[in-house]
Amino acid sequence: MTLIHSALIETLGWHFALSKRRLATLAALIARLAQSRSVNLSHLAVHLCGPAQHASKYRRLQRFFQFVRLDQAVAAQLVVYMLNLERPKYLALDRTNWKLGSRDINILMLAIVTRRFRVPLLFTLLPHQGNSDTGHRVALMRRYLSLFPAASIRCLLADREFIGAEWMDFLNENDIPFAIRVKVDMTVTLEDGRAWSLATLLRRRRARCATLVGHINGTAGTTCEPLRFAAKRLGTGEWLIVATNRPDPKQALNDYRKRWGIECLFGDTKTRGLNIEDTHITNPEKLASLIVVVMLAITWAYRCAATTTVAGSATTMMAGGGSPVRPGRREGRSPDRRAGLTGGRDRSPCEGALIGARGVVVSEHLSNIAAIGTDGWPPHHRSTGTSLHVSASSPHPGRCGRQGRYQRT
């Protein structure tokens, strides 16, 4: 067991009331997710260390999800603690779903999106396919408010699925600032009492941007407090309209762009990252524990990458010892760009925080996260003193080819 692995077990032990063996299994799951890039238990078992047979390791993981239930509230507080996100932050609300046979997996997710991080925070497994309703959204936000104050929310961002007078009244009553995209055919009541559709109000607007004030009309009535609307005509001619309770609607329209971070997060957890759709778990309680493990794996990846890059470290991981490698020419970028955590190409934690971006890609923070020692490398790289890295243009370490191959240095 490595020092980093021991530190991870100690950190988890402060928050989760689990036995020492269960904590070791949880830490191994978090570390091996970075290595296997799949939540499939059979694939994860291949990467577990130890002399036990694959069937024994697989059964160990099965027993973990059979008997262990990880608390979302504890995990959410751990995410905020590990990433030092106590300051007001942007939250994004969205839903992702996939099918496993005839079963619909439908997740309502609340995530933190910042310039450097996009991590899950709280979620609800919906018992049906399709959109969420106001009750599920309100319940999810109440769970957040039971853990963190409303002042910790800089702005709540959501798309056109999350609209409704009752829902927005709830956000207003709890002093939660929001910027939510609304449909162009929605009806609003202006201050003079007349009701118009947004499409009608914007029909004769020649400017690319427009603002107005009014009450949203819903099935249960209109919003109690007036909302501000900011609209921008896109290149396709379609209007992007954002409703907000903030005093500056144009700033809310600008902040709404950050909502795309949760879409990138879904890519991180799916095909571009940890492949959560590979799971065959359908039991809601077991699936919730698996999602918490994925949350912690992404957080641990970002934590290790941030610690490494802020310190200016571009040390190549040593397979059995050796000296650091001097950073390449393309590593003269900001730590965030090297870690793949900022704009431009949207990288997953595995592509960015774990692998590094456009530089020496098998770096020290990969050893911090995966903690694989020498057993995880190909046999011909296990000699003492061999430094490994992948060519700067390689997006996938370990894949042979013209742009991605192991090199001895």
C-alpha positions in Angstrom: 0.0 0.0 0.0 1.5 3.4 -1.0 1.6 6.5 1.1 -0.9 8.2 -1.1 -3.3 5.3 -0.8 -2.9 5.3 3.0 -3.7 9.1 3.0 -6.8 8.5 0.9 -8.0 5.8 3.4 -7.4 8.1 6.3 -9.3 11.0 4.6 -12.3 8.7 3.9 -12.2 7.3 7.4 -12.8 10.8 8.9 -16.1 11.0 7.0 -17.5 7.5 6.4 -18.2 5.1 9.3 -16.8 2.0 7.7 -14.5 -0.8 8.8 -10.9 -0.7 7.9 -11.4 -3.4 5.2 -14.4 -1.5 3.7 -12.4 1.7 3.6 -9.5 0.0 1.8 -12.0 -1.3 -0.8 -13.5 2.1 -1.2 -10.1 3.7 -1.7 -9.1 1.0 -4.2 -12.3 1.6 -6.1 -11.6 5.4 -6.3 -8.0 4.8 -7.4 -8.7 2.0 -9.9 -11.5 3.9 -11.6 -8.8 6.3 -12.9 -6.9 3.3 -14.2 -9.7 1.1 -15.7 -11.9 4.0 -17.0 -14.9 1.8 -16.4 -17.3 1.2 -13.5 -17.9 -2.4 -14.6 -16.9 -4.5 -11.5 -15.3 -7.2 -13.6 -13.0 -4.7 -15.3 -12.2 -3.0 -11.9 -11.3 -6.3 -10.4 -8.6 -6.8 -12.9 -6.8 -3.7 -11.6 -7.0 -4.5 -7.9 -3.7 -5.3 -6.4 -2.9 -8.5 -4.5 -2.3 -12.2 -5.1 -6.0 -13.1 -5.0 -7.7 -14.6 -8.0 -9.9 -12.4 -10.2 -13.0 -14.2 -9.1 -12.2 -13.4 -5.4 -11.6 -9.7 -6.2 -14.8 -9.5 -8.2 -16.7 -11.0 -5.3 -15.1 -8.5 -2.9 -16.5 -5.7 -5.0 -19.9 -7.3 -5.2 -20.0 -7.6 -1.4 -19.1 -4.0 -1.0 -22.0 -2.7 -3.0 -24.3 -5.4 -1.4 -23.7 -4.3 2.1 -22.3 -0.7 2.0 -24.5 2.4 1.6 -22.6 5.6 1.1 -24.3 8.8 2.3 -24.8 11.5 -0.3 -24.8 14.3 2.3 -21.4 13.1 3.7 -20.0 12.8 0.2 -21.2 16.3 -0.8 -19.5 17.9 2.3 -16.3 15.9 1.5 -16.4 17.2 -2.1 -16.6 20.8 -1.0 -13.9 20.2 1.7 -11.4 18.5 -0.7 -11.8 21.1 -3.4 -11.9 24.1 -1.0 -15.2 25.4 -2.5 -16.7 27.0 0.6 -17.0 30.3 -1.3 -20.1 31.2 -3.3 -20.2 29.0 -6.4 -22.2 28.3 -9.5 -24.5 25.3 -9.4 -25.9 23.6 -12.5 -29.0 21.4 -12.4 -29.6 18.9 -15.2 -30.7 15.4 -15.9 -29.0 12.4 -17.6 -30.4 9.1 -18.5 -29.6 5.8 -20.3 -31.2 2.4 -20.8 -30.0 -0.9 -19.4 -32.1 -3.5 -21.2 -35.7 -2.5 -20.5 -34.8 -0.5 -17.4 -34.5 3.3 -17.6 -31.7 4.9 -15.5 -32.7 8.5 -15.0 -30.6 10.8 -12.7 -31.4 14.4 -11.7 -28.0 15.9 -10.9 -26.9 19.0 -9.0 -23.3 19.9 -9.8 -20.7 22.5 -9.0 -19.2 24.2 -12.1 -16.3 26.5 -11.9 -13.5 27.6 -14.1 -11.4 24.7 -13.1 -13.8 22.1 -11.7 -17.1 20.4 -12.6 -18.1 17.8 -10.0 -21.3 16.2 -8.9 -22.7 17.2 -5.6 -26.2 15.8 -5.0 -28.5 13.7 -7.1 -31.8 12.0 -7.2 -32.6 8.7 -9.0 -35.9 9.3 -10.7 -38.4 6.3 -10.7 -39.5 7.0 -14.2 -38.3 8.1 -17.6 -38.5 11.6 -18.9 -38.5 15.0 -17.3 -38.4 15.7 -13.5 -41.2 17.4 -11.8 -41.3 20.4 -9.4 -41.4 18.0 -6.4 -38.1 16.3 -7.2 -36.4 19.6 -7.9 -37.6 21.2 -4.7 -36.6 18.1 -2.6 -33.1 18.1 -4.1 -32.6 21.8 -3.4 -33.9 21.4 0.2 -31.3 18.7 0.7 -28.7 21.2 -0.5 -30.0 23.9 1.8 -29.9 21.5 4.8 -26.1 21.1 4.2 -25.1 24.5 2.9 -26.5 28.1 3.3 -28.3 29.8 0.4 -25.4 32.4 0.5 -23.1 29.6 -0.8 -24.9 29.7 -4.2 -23.7 32.4 -6.5 -26.2 31.4 -9.2 -28.2 28.3 -10.0 -28.1 27.5 -13.8 -30.6 25.3 -15.6 -32.0 24.8 -19.1 -35.6 24.8 -20.4 -36.7 21.6 -18.7 -36.6 23.3 -15.3 -39.2 26.0 -15.6 -42.5 26.7 -13.8 -44.0 29.3 -11.6 -44.1 27.2 -8.4 -40.4 26.2 -8.9 -39.2 29.7 -9.4 -41.3 31.0 -6.4 -39.5 28.4 -4.3 -36.1 29.7 -5.4 -37.2 33.3 -4.7 -38.5 32.4 -1.2 -35.2 30.8 -0.3 -33.1 33.7 -1.7 -31.4 31.4 -4.4 -30.3 33.5 -7.3 -30.9 31.7 -10.6 -30.5 32.0 -14.4 -32.9 29.6 -16.1 -33.5 29.3 -19.8 -37.1 29.5 -20.8 -39.1 28.6 -23.9 -39.8 31.2 -26.5 -43.5 30.3 -26.5 -44.0 30.9 -22.7 -46.5 33.6 -21.7 -45.5 36.4 -19.4 -47.6 39.1 -17.7 -46.1 42.5 -18.0 -46.2 45.2 -15.3 -49.2 46.8 -17.0 -51.2 43.6 -16.6 -51.2 42.4 -20.2 -50.2 38.9 -21.0 -48.0 38.2 -24.0 -45.9 35.3 -25.3 -42.2 35.9 -25.4 -42.2 35.2 -29.1 -44.6 38.1 -29.7 -42.7 40.5 -27.5 -39.4 39.7 -29.3 -40.9 39.6 -32.8 -40.2 43.2 -33.7 -36.9 43.5 -31.8 -34.2 44.3 -34.3 -31.3 44.3 -31.8 -29.5 41.1 -31.0 -30.1 41.5 -27.2 -33.3 42.6 -25.3 -34.4 42.8 -21.7 -37.9 43.0 -20.1 -39.6 42.5 -16.8 -42.7 40.4 -16.1 -44.4 37.4 -14.3 -44.2 33.9 -15.8 -47.6 32.3 -16.3 -47.7 28.6 -15.3 -50.4 26.0 -14.8 -50.6 26.9 -11.1 -50.7 30.6 -11.8 -48.1 33.3 -12.2 -44.9 33.9 -10.2 -45.4 36.0 -7.1 -42.4 38.2 -7.8 -41.6 39.7 -11.1 -38.7 38.2 -13.0 -36.2 39.8 -15.4 -35.7 38.4 -18.8 -32.6 38.7 -21.1 -32.8 37.5 -24.7 -30.1 37.1 -27.3 -30.5 36.2 -30.9 -28.3 33.3 -31.8 -26.6 32.8 -35.2 -29.3 30.4 -36.2 -32.0 33.1 -35.7 -33.3 31.4 -32.6 -33.7 33.4 -29.3 -31.9 32.3 -26.2 -34.0 33.7 -23.3 -32.9 33.5 -19.7 -35.2 34.3 -16.7 -33.5 35.5 -13.5 -34.2 37.1 -10.2 -30.9 38.9 -10.2 -30.8 42.7 -10.8 -28.7 42.5 -13.9 -30.3 40.2 -16.5 -27.5 40.7 -19.0 -25.0 39.4 -16.5 -27.3 36.4 -15.9 -27.3 35.8 -19.6 -23.5 35.8 -19.6 -23.4 33.5 -16.6 -25.7 31.0 -18.2 -22.9 29.9 -20.5 -21.3 28.2 -17.5 -24.2 25.7 -17.5 -22.4 23.8 -20.3 -20.0 22.6 -17.6 -22.6 20.0 -16.4 -22.9 18.7 -19.9 -19.1 18.2 -19.9 -19.4 16.5 -16.6 -21.8 14.0 -18.0 -19.3 13.3 -20.7 -16.6 12.8 -18.0 -18.7 10.2 -16.3 -19.8 8.5 -19.5 -18.0 7.7 -22.8 -15.3 10.3 -22.5 -14.3 9.3 -19.0 -15.4 6.7 -16.5 -18.0 5.0 -18.6 -20.7 4.8 -15.9 -23.1 3.3 -18.5 -21.0 0.1 -18.4 -22.5 -0.9 -15.0 -25.1 -3.6 -14.8 -26.3 -2.4 -11.4 -30.0 -1.5 -11.5 -30.9 -1.6 -7.8 -31.4 2.0 -6.8 -29.5 1.8 -3.5 -26.5 0.1 -5.0 -26.6 2.4 -8.0 -26.6 5.4 -5.7 -23.5 4.1 -3.9 -21.8 3.6 -7.2 -22.5 7.2 -8.2 -21.1 8.4 -4.9 -17.9 6.4 -5.7 -17.7 8.1 -9.1 -18.2 11.5 -7.4 -15.3 10.8 -5.0 -13.1 9.5 -7.9 -13.6 12.7 -9.9 -13.0 14.9 -6.8 -9.9 13.0 -6.0 -8.6 13.4 -9.5 -9.2 17.1 -9.5 -7.7 17.4 -6.0 -4.5 15.6 -7.0 -4.2 17.5 -10.3 -4.8 20.9 -8.7 -2.2 20.2 -6.0 0.3 19.0 -8.5 -0.2 21.8 -11.1 -0.4 24.6 -8.6 2.9 23.5 -7.2 4.3 23.8 -10.7 5.2 20.1 -10.8 5.6 18.4 -14.1 7.6 15.6 -12.7 7.4 12.4 -14.8 6.3 9.4 -12.8 9.1 7.0 -12.1 8.4 3.3 -12.5 11.1 2.4 -10.0 12.9 5.6 -9.0 14.9 8.1 -10.9 15.0 11.9 -11.3 12.4 14.3 -12.6 12.1 15.1 -16.2 12.4 18.7 -17.4 9.0 20.1 -18.7 8.6 20.2 -22.4 8.2 23.3 -24.5 4.5 23.0 -24.6 4.2 22.9 -20.8 4.8 26.6 -20.5 1.1 27.1 -20.2 -1.0 27.8 -17.2 -1.4 25.0 -14.7 -5.1 24.8 -15.5 -4.5 24.3 -19.2 -1.9 21.7 -18.5 -4.3 19.8 -16.3 -7.1 20.1 -18.9 -9.5 21.8 -16.5 -10.3 25.0 -18.4 -12.0 26.0 -21.7 -11.1 25.0 -25.2 -11.4 21.3 -25.7 -13.5 19.8 -23.0 -11.5 17.0 -21.4 -12.6 14.4 -19.0 -10.8 13.9 -15.6 -9.1 10.9 -17.2 -8.0 12.9 -20.2 -7.2 16.0 -18.3 -6.7 15.7 -14.5 -5.4 12.1 -14.7 -3.5 12.1 -17.9 -2.6 15.7 -18.2 -3.1 17.9 -21.3 -0.7 18.4 -24.2 2.4 17.9 -22.2 4.2 15.2 -20.3 1.1 13.2 -19.8 2.0 10.4 -17.4 2.9 12.7 -14.6 3.2 12.7 -10.8 -0.5 13.3 -10.2 -1.3 10.1 -12.0 0.7 8.2 -9.5 -1.1 10.1 -6.7 -4.5 9.1 -8.1 -4.0 5.6 -9.4 -1.2 4.6 -6.9 -0.5 1.6 -9.1 3.1 1.1 -8.3 5.1 -0.9 -10.9 2.6 -3.8 -11.3 0.3 -1.8 -13.5 2.9 -1.2 -16.2 3.9 -3.4 -19.1 6.6 -6.0 -18.1 9.3 -4.4 -20.1 8.9 -1.1 -18.1 9.3 -2.5 -14.6 13.0 -2.1 -14.4 14.3 0.2 -11.7 15.2 3.7 -12.7 13.1 3.8 -15.9 11.1 7.0 -16.4 8.0 6.8 -18.5 6.1 9.4 -20.4 4.0 9.6 -23.5 4.6 11.8 -26.5 3.0 15.3 -26.0 0.5 14.8 -28.8 -0.8 11.5 -27.5 -4.3 11.7 -26.1 -4.3 8.2 -24.7 -1.2 6.8 -22.8 -0.4 3.2 -23.3 -1.9 3.0 -26.8 0.7 2.1 -29.4 0.8 4.0 -32.5 2.4 6.9 -34.4 1.2 9.5 -31.9 0.9 7.5 -28.7 3.6 5.2 -27.5 5.7 4.6 -24.5 9.2 6.1 -24.6 12.2 5.5 -22.4 13.9 8.6 -21.1 
